[in-house]
Amino acid sequence: MDEMIAICGITCHECGAFLATKANDDEKRAEVAQLWSKKYKADIKPEDINCEGCLSESGNLFSHPKVCEIRKCGREQGVVNCAHCSDYVCEKLEKFLEMVPDAKTRLDEIKAKL
């Protein structure tokens, strides 16, 4: 399976929603919903756990990518991911990367190769 890097630097192939969707695994959906509900203090249902990755054109996305400002910006800029943006690291992305340092490492590595 090729690695899909989201616009923000998250690896989709490590995401529970992505994995549950690709495997069409309802047990995994329930597990992810329970974990994310607790972690993010939200009411997430197993039927909400469907996502083909934020780069997908199918529209089959978990709720957050549909409203994600970073994804919206990247799509408007026409970049593969934020590392390809001339404004990398912008203020919006910087706040996100503080919470997800692995994504910053990944984007920094991509940026260094450009």
Helices and strands as residue ranges (DSSP letters): G 12-14, H 16-23, H 26-39, G 46-48, H 63-67, H 69-77, G 82-84, H 91-99, H 101-113
